Amino acid sequence: MIWVSFYKQSNYPVDSKLIKGKVIEVLKKNGLTSDYEVSLAIVGEKLMTGLVKKYFNDNASHAVLSFPTSEIKGRFIFPPGSKNYLGEIIISFNQARDSANKTNRRIDEIVSDLAIHGAMHLIGIHHD
């Protein structure tokens, strides 16, 4: 089974069940079938900007960040019997909302696309 831990502030109206399902679907399509876990958070602009500055030393705005466990420097030890933790996906609600408004799409569609993009990064599939 694949688990997706989902965090969002209550004032961010996104369908967590739909988004979790999309992440699970893309992981299964890429051969991951059991005992994997991903964390996904929908955050505001202030937190997203702080994360970008801290981890990328960058001032550019980002709609999605992914932090794969496979890229942790040093050895990461999982407790015995635990799930394989793939990493974290962090999505900017503000960026997703702006994109939805500009493209006349539902915010759940945009957030789902960003979550899929982040999940692909967690399993090592990157874009050009």
Disulfide bonds with the S-S distance in Angstrom:
none
